[in-house]
């Protein structure tokens, strides 16, 4: 009997717990429902208020706001550009300020030490004095020249005009082509008031013999190759005749694969050579007369090389030659030497210099 009573007492306890839990759950459901209703109502009220605010903003107000925003943007851009310009000007002003400060420092240093200015001033004064002296010298020379010109003009005005008949007559320089055609030339030099025979045949014969002795051959390539030795040979030895000494001049140089060269032979009048004077030209026993007698006018024609100090001797010798039946020509000469020359170029390989 006791066990049965215990079982009923336990069942009654569970019922009260179940009632309590059921009540709590019901209360929670009611709270959740009330909360949802409150939130939905609040959302609905907020939505209706926003629509009301949007409806209250007019189109004019919106356009005004947009215009103000655009103006503010333009002003902002203008201010940015002005700011950039001010930054550039600021940099330029800073550079100018630095340059001015540097110039001030340099001037201050020079002011403290004026010695360079004084030295420069002394130099300029010296140069100025020199220029003034030169100017005075030029002015004196100009005055002297003008005085000399006046004297010469006065002398010319008072001088007597010489008679043309007293002057030597110079004939045409070239011989008659018909008379000299097919004939060999023979030269005479008129120099120092005298006439000298130029035996080119014998002079060239001697010269070529000596060149061949040194070069081993008369081919151009051999001669150019030994040019320095040939020049030395003719410089150390006296070759020629009683009137002229033979000399060899020239040069050569390599230009890449080319050899350029120049070679000349000179007939140099000996200082004590005895030519025919003006008084001796008509004498058959003179140097000029003897040489002329050995020449055949049918095979030779005479050519005179004339220096400016020997025109009178040339005219006299020409007259003698023409009377002997020779065709005669002449050419003026200047300088101290006469001869022939050879120049050219060729490759540096064997046989490249023309023979």
TORBADO-574269 format. One line per field, with one value per residue (C-alpha): x, y, z; residue number from 1. Coordinates in steps of 0.02 Angstrom, whole numbers, padded with zeros to 5 digits. Example, Ala and Ser with C-alpha at 12.3 -4.5 7.8 and 13.67 -1.06 7.14 Angstrom:
BEGIN
x = 00615, 00684
y = -00225, -00053
z = 00390, 00357
resi = 1, 2
% end
This chain:
BEGIN
x = 00000, 00141, 00221, 00061, 00054, 00230, 00187, 00041, 00142, 00277, 00149, 00074, 00247, 00275, 00109, 00154, 00318, 00229, 00105, 00242, 00336, 00178, 00142, 00319, 00312, 00145, 00211, 00362, 00251, 00145, 00303, 00372, 00207, 00194, 00375, 00347, 00193, 00290, 00434, 00318, 00225, 00387, 00450, 00286, 00291, 00473, 00434, 00285, 00396, 00536, 00411, 00345, 00521, 00563, 00398, 00436, 00603, 00557, 00641, 00700, 00787, 00871, 00931, 00997, 01094, 01168, 01218, 01300, 01395, 01457, 01514, 01604, 01691, 01747, 01810, 01904, 01986, 02033, 02108, 02208, 02278, 02322, 02405, 02511, 02563, 02609, 02716, 02812, 02836, 02895, 03027, 03085, 03093, 03193, 03318, 03334, 03359, 03498, 03584, 03573, 03644, 03788, 03824, 03822, 03947, 04062, 04053, 04087, 04240, 04304, 04273, 04378, 04519, 04526, 04696, 04630, 04541, 04698, 04802, 04676, 04671, 04861, 04860, 04727, 04824, 04980, 04885, 04806, 04976, 05043, 04896, 04920, 05104, 05058, 04928, 05056, 05180, 05049, 05004, 05188, 05208, 05053, 05119, 05286, 05199, 05092, 05247, 05337, 05188, 05190, 05376, 05354, 05211, 05319, 05462, 05348, 05280, 05454, 05532, 05563, 05475, 05604, 05604, 05525, 05662, 05787, 05694, 05736, 05602, 05539, 05477, 05342, 05389, 05355, 05446, 05364, 05279, 05320, 05506, 05517, 05404, 05495, 05649, 05723, 05735, 05899, 05893, 05994, 05971, 05985, 06029, 06140, 06159, 06239, 06188, 06223, 06200, 06095, 06152, 06000, 06049, 06215, 06145, 06001, 06118, 06228, 06079, 05992, 06155, 06174, 05990, 06004, 06163, 06070, 05897, 05955, 05828, 05748, 05573, 05465, 05428, 05613, 05655, 05516, 05565, 05746, 05700, 05782, 05944, 05945, 05922, 06063, 06175, 06152, 06171, 06337, 06412, 06436, 06357, 06330, 06438, 06536, 06377, 06249, 06245, 06115, 06002, 05859, 05714, 05552, 05447, 05338, 05210, 05090, 04906, 04818, 04850, 04911, 05086, 05092, 05256, 05336, 05507, 05598, 05768, 05847, 05982, 06061, 06172, 06345, 06398, 06557, 06491, 06561, 06422, 06428, 06412, 06320, 06484, 06535, 06373, 06423, 06595, 06597, 06730, 06617, 06527, 06366, 06450, 06539, 06383, 06279, 06406, 06388, 06199, 06112, 05972, 05885, 05868, 05864, 05771, 05827, 05727, 05782, 05736, 05747, 05762, 05712, 05893, 05941, 05816, 05948, 06064, 05918, 05878, 06058, 06073, 05907, 05966, 06125, 06025, 05900, 06038, 06112, 05947, 05873, 05691, 05684, 05563, 05574, 05487, 05513, 05581, 05584, 05668, 05833, 05806, 05754, 05724, 05586, 05467, 05368, 05225, 05084, 05014, 04985, 04939, 05059, 05069, 05208, 05202, 05069, 05178, 05172, 05332
y = 00000, 00120, 00102, 00154, 00316, 00362, 00339, 00458, 00591, 00587, 00609, 00761, 00845, 00826, 00908, 01069, 01079, 01052, 01189, 01311, 01276, 01292, 01461, 01525, 01470, 01554, 01716, 01711, 01686, 01835, 01944, 01895, 01934, 02105, 02144, 02102, 02211, 02357, 02342, 02331, 02485, 02581, 02534, 02588, 02756, 02786, 02748, 02867, 03005, 02986, 02999, 03155, 03233, 03191, 03264, 03425, 03457, 03561, 03556, 03738, 03700, 03549, 03651, 03788, 03661, 03587, 03759, 03803, 03639, 03674, 03851, 03783, 03655, 03789, 03900, 03753, 03717, 03901, 03906, 03749, 03826, 03988, 03889, 03794, 03960, 04031, 03878, 03903, 04088, 04044, 03928, 04063, 04192, 04071, 04044, 04231, 04258, 04128, 04209, 04380, 04313, 04231, 04393, 04491, 04370, 04383, 04573, 04576, 04465, 04574, 04730, 04657, 04611, 04739, 04678, 04587, 04745, 04848, 04721, 04719, 04908, 04916, 04790, 04887, 05048, 04965, 04897, 05067, 05152, 05023, 05050, 05238, 05218, 05105, 05230, 05370, 05262, 05224, 05407, 05453, 05319, 05381, 05559, 05500, 05397, 05545, 05656, 05525, 05512, 05700, 05695, 05555, 05648, 05804, 05701, 05622, 05791, 05861, 05704, 05698, 05561, 05441, 05411, 05246, 05217, 05203, 05055, 04876, 04796, 04625, 04513, 04380, 04240, 04088, 04037, 04010, 03837, 03797, 03828, 03731, 03584, 03418, 03496, 03464, 03601, 03671, 03787, 03937, 04024, 04213, 04258, 04379, 04476, 04324, 04180, 03999, 03842, 03703, 03535, 03437, 03280, 03261, 03320, 03196, 03057, 03085, 03102, 02942, 02845, 02894, 02860, 02686, 02655, 02687, 02619, 02473, 02520, 02671, 02604, 02724, 02600, 02568, 02754, 02800, 02658, 02722, 02907, 02951, 02864, 02950, 03121, 03086, 03026, 03185, 03293, 03215, 03215, 03347, 03293, 03406, 03507, 03669, 03774, 03677, 03558, 03420, 03400, 03280, 03333, 03246, 03159, 03006, 02956, 02813, 02854, 02692, 02573, 02714, 02787, 02968, 03037, 03185, 03184, 03330, 03357, 03530, 03611, 03735, 03870, 03864, 04027, 04046, 03981, 04082, 04129, 04244, 04428, 04555, 04610, 04429, 04370, 04424, 04342, 04168, 04114, 04149, 04012, 04056, 04068, 03900, 03807, 03888, 03833, 03652, 03651, 03615, 03738, 03604, 03490, 03611, 03767, 03883, 03917, 04051, 04049, 04231, 04304, 04484, 04544, 04481, 04543, 04645, 04494, 04389, 04513, 04516, 04325, 04306, 04420, 04316, 04152, 04214, 04276, 04101, 04032, 03961, 03972, 04056, 04058, 04115, 04114, 04219, 04132, 04175, 04087, 03998, 03824, 03738, 03556, 03428, 03345, 03185, 03151, 03026, 02890, 02703, 02558, 02492, 02317, 02257, 02340, 02464, 02616, 02639, 02604
z = 00000, 00037, -00137, -00222, -00126, -00178, -00360, -00354, -00264, -00403, -00543, -00458, -00455, -00643, -00681, -00594, -00689, -00855, -00812, -00773, -00933, -01036, -00959, -00995, -01177, -01199, -01128, -01245, -01396, -01346, -01324, -01496, -01581, -01497, -01546, -01730, -01737, -01661, -01785, -01938, -01879, -01855, -02030, -02106, -02018, -02074, -02256, -02255, -02180, -02311, -02454, -02375, -02362, -02544, -02600, -02506, -02610, -02767, -02939, -02921, -02758, -02834, -02987, -02871, -02770, -02928, -02995, -02829, -02832, -03010, -02963, -02812, -02924, -03047, -02908, -02835, -03004, -03025, -02852, -02889, -03050, -02961, -02824, -02953, -03033, -02865, -02830, -02996, -02961, -02788, -02863, -02986, -02847, -02741, -02883, -02914, -02729, -02724, -02876, -02796, -02635, -02731, -02826, -02663, -02587, -02740, -02740, -02555, -02579, -02722, -02619, -02480, -02604, -02751, -02813, -02970, -03025, -03003, -03101, -03242, -03244, -03258, -03401, -03496, -03473, -03542, -03692, -03722, -03720, -03843, -03961, -03951, -03997, -04144, -04202, -04195, -04293, -04426, -04440, -04462, -04595, -04684, -04684, -04752, -04887, -04941, -04947, -05052, -05170, -05192, -05229, -05357, -05442, -05451, -05523, -05653, -05704, -05728, -05807, -05995, -06091, -06165, -06351, -06401, -06527, -06385, -06308, -06359, -06467, -06413, -06552, -06542, -06419, -06527, -06686, -06853, -06837, -07016, -06985, -06818, -06863, -06852, -06771, -06599, -06471, -06404, -06254, -06200, -06033, -06024, -05846, -05751, -05914, -06000, -06113, -06063, -06170, -06092, -06158, -06097, -06190, -06099, -05932, -05937, -05993, -05840, -05724, -05782, -05769, -05586, -05547, -05623, -05523, -05359, -05400, -05507, -05640, -05723, -05696, -05600, -05461, -05432, -05435, -05313, -05196, -05190, -05195, -05029, -05077, -05248, -05170, -05048, -05190, -05292, -05137, -05087, -05264, -05398, -05563, -05715, -05834, -05829, -05826, -05724, -05577, -05568, -05416, -05378, -05267, -05224, -05094, -05069, -04941, -04908, -04909, -04863, -05006, -05118, -05137, -05193, -05257, -05341, -05424, -05503, -05582, -05573, -05677, -05556, -05632, -05557, -05471, -05576, -05742, -05889, -06008, -06159, -06114, -06220, -06299, -06338, -06420, -06595, -06578, -06662, -06536, -06386, -06292, -06382, -06554, -06537, -06480, -06618, -06748, -06692, -06718, -06883, -06919, -07024, -06871, -06725, -06669, -06529, -06373, -06248, -06063, -06010, -05834, -05804, -05788, -05962, -06092, -06182, -06194, -06258, -06397, -06455, -06450, -06541, -06680, -06703, -06705, -06833, -06946, -06937, -07004, -06844, -06793, -06622, -06475, -06296, -06126, -05969, -05815, -05630, -05486, -05472, -05546, -05706, -05749, -05766, -05644, -05627, -05506, -05483, -05372, -05369, -05257, -05127, -05203, -05318, -05488, -05434, -05471, -05660, -05755
resi = 1, 2, 3, 4, 5, 6, 7, 8, 9, 10, 11, 12, 13, 14, 15, 16, 17, 18, 19, 20, 21, 22, 23, 24, 25, 26, 27, 28, 29, 30, 31, 32, 33, 34, 35, 36, 37, 38, 39, 40, 41, 42, 43, 44, 45, 46, 47, 48, 49, 50, 51, 52, 53, 54, 55, 56, 57, 58, 59, 60, 61, 62, 63, 64, 65, 66, 67, 68, 69, 70, 71, 72, 73, 74, 75, 76, 77, 78, 79, 80, 81, 82, 83, 84, 85, 86, 87, 88, 89, 90, 91, 92, 93, 94, 95, 96, 97, 98, 99, 100, 101, 102, 103, 104, 105, 106, 107, 108, 109, 110, 111, 112, 113, 114, 115, 116, 117, 118, 119, 120, 121, 122, 123, 124, 125, 126, 127, 128, 129, 130, 131, 132, 133, 134, 135, 136, 137, 138, 139, 140, 141, 142, 143, 144, 145, 146, 147, 148, 149, 150, 151, 152, 153, 154, 155, 156, 157, 158, 159, 160, 161, 162, 163, 164, 165, 166, 167, 168, 169, 170, 171, 172, 173, 174, 175, 176, 177, 178, 179, 180, 181, 182, 183, 184, 185, 186, 187, 188, 189, 190, 191, 192, 193, 194, 195, 196, 197, 198, 199, 200, 201, 202, 203, 204, 205, 206, 207, 208, 209, 210, 211, 212, 213, 214, 215, 216, 217, 218, 219, 220, 221, 222, 223, 224, 225, 226, 227, 228, 229, 230, 231, 232, 233, 234, 235, 236, 237, 238, 239, 240, 241, 242, 243, 244, 245, 246, 247, 248, 249, 250, 251, 252, 253, 254, 255, 256, 257, 258, 259, 260, 261, 262, 263, 264, 265, 266, 267, 268, 269, 270, 271, 272, 273, 274, 275, 276, 277, 278, 279, 280, 281, 282, 283, 284, 285, 286, 287, 288, 289, 290, 291, 292, 293, 294, 295, 296, 297, 298, 299, 300, 301, 302, 303, 304, 305, 306, 307, 308, 309, 310, 311, 312, 313, 314, 315, 316, 317, 318, 319, 320, 321, 322, 323, 324, 325, 326, 327, 328, 329, 330, 331, 332, 333, 334, 335, 336, 337, 338, 339, 340, 341, 342, 343, 344, 345, 346, 347, 348, 349, 350, 351, 352, 353, 354, 355
% end
